[in-house]
Amino acid sequence: MGANFEKKYLMNKIFTNKLSIISFIFIPIIFLWHPNWLGFLGVQPYWPLFWLLPWSMINGSVNGLVFGLFLGLILDSLTLDNNFSQIPGLMFCGFLFGRIKLNNDMLVGHFRHGLICSFGSFLCGTFHLSQILFKNFSESYSLMFISGIKNILSEVFLTGLLAPFICSQLLRMFKFSRIKLHE
């Protein structure tokens, strides 16, 4: 009975220690799955920010920058036909999110996550749209600019709406795994 208990304890400890990495793997899956029922005006929330915000808040700016780079590389590799990168926006957001201190007030923290993720979504969308406009500058499509703004605003709205729920849970999960790691 003692060996069985030790196995379960060891498996629980390994799972708890790797919880953030396991949740990191789900980002490309959700990005590819692209659930239509969560969309608004044909646009999805910016999924990587839901993971990047709590991770960066707990682990700091440098880790946020590095994992923003990793997220960008993974998501750019999933969309090989796309000539535009998500790396600059995610790296910038990871760095900025790492500068934010954790808040003890849960209610304020929930709304704060929504506002911060909305701002990050706006930054990432603006970086992405500026790449598109820069590449197609000679063509000067005003309709592309208008639809790009519509997409950014829709993405900002959805990301800000869902962030309090998702980021709060991930933040709690990351704190729990960090506490268990140091025990």
N, C-alpha and C positions, 0 to 999 in steps of 0.2 A: 504494500500500500504506500510506503514511503517513496519508492521509486516512481510510482505513477503520479504522486503529488508533485514530485520534483520535475517530472516531464511537463506537466500542465503549467507549473509555475514558470519554467524556462520558456515554454512556447508563448505564454502570456507576456512575459518580459520581452521576448524578441518581437512579438507583434506590436506591443506598445512602443518599443523603441523605433520601429520602422513605420509607424503610423503616418508620419508626414510624407515619407517617400511613397507609401502606398497611395495616399490621396493625391500625390503629384502625378501618378500614372493615370489617374482618371481624367485629367485635364484634356489630353489629346483625344481620349475616347469621347468625352462630351462634345468637344470641338468638332469631331467628325460625325457624331450622331446627329447633332444639330436639330434638337427636338422642336418641331414646328409649333406645337401647342404652347411653347414658352415664348414665341416670337411676337413682335409688335411691328406692324407695317412691313413684314417680311424680314425683319432684322432680329438677331439674337442678342442677348446680353454678352458682354465681353468676359467670357468664362475665366481666362487666366488671372484676372484681377481678384477674383474671389479667393484664390489660393495664395496669391502673391502678397496681398495686404496682411493677413495674419502672420504669415511666415516672416515677412520683413519686419513687422512690428516686434516680434519676439526675438529675431536673430540679428537685427541691425541692418544698416545701410549697405555695407559691403556684401553681406550674404544676399540681400535683396537685389543688388546690382548683378551679382553672379547668377542667381536663379532667374532673374529677368532675362539674362542672356540665354540661359539654358531653355527657358520656356519659348523664347523667340526662335531659337534654332530648331526646336522640335516642331513648333507650329509652322515655321517657314518650310521645313522639310516635308510636312504633310500637304502643303499646297505648292507643289513643284511647278505648276503652270503659272503661278503668280510671280510677277517680277518685282513685287513690292514687299518690303520686310516689316515685320512686327517687332524686330529686335530693338530699335531705338526707343520706341515708346515703352516697352516692357522694362528695359534697363533703367530708363529715367524714372518710371513709376516705382520700381523696386528700390531704387536709391531714396526717392522721396518718402515712400512708405516706411522705410527703415528709420527715418528721422522722427517719426511720430511715436510718442510715448503712450504706453498702455494706460487706460483710464479705469478706475475702480468702480465708477458709477455705471451700472449695466444699461440703464435706459438711455443715458447720454451716449454710451458706447455703441449701442445699436444704431442710433440715428447718425452718429459720427461715421460709422462704417459705410453707410449708404452715401453720405456726402463725399467721403474720401474716394470711394470707388467710382462715383459719378464723375468726379474731377479727373481721376485717372483714366476713365473711359474716354472722356473728352480729350485729354492729352494724347492718348494712343490713337484715337480716331483722327485727330488733327495731324499727327505725324504721318499717318497712313494716307490721308487725303492730300497732304502736301507733296508726298512722293508721287502720287498719281498725277496731280496737277503739274508738277515739275517735269515729269516725263512727257506729258501730253501738252506742254505749254504752247507749242507752235500751232496745235489744232484749235486751241482756245474754245473749248466747249463750255458754254455757260450752263447747259442742262446737266453736265456731269458735276459741276460745282453745286448746283441746287440739290440734286439727288444725293450727293455726298454729305451735304449739311443735314438733310433729312435723315439719312442713315446714322450719322453721328448723334443727332439729338434723340433718335429712337433708342439707340444703343445706350446712351447716357441715362435715359429714363428707366429702361429695363434693368440696367446694372445697378443703379441706385435703389430701385425698388426691391430687388432680390438680395442685395448685399447685406442688409441687417440680419437676415435669417441665416444665410450661408456662412458669412464671415464670422459671425458670433459663434456658431457651432464649431467651425474649424479652429478658431482662436482657443476655445475651451479645450478642444481635442489636442492641439499642439502644446498648450500649457500642461495638460495632464501627462502627455508623453514626456515632456521635458522634466517634470517633477519625478516621474517614475524612473527616468534615465539616471537621475542623480541620487536615487535611493540605493 
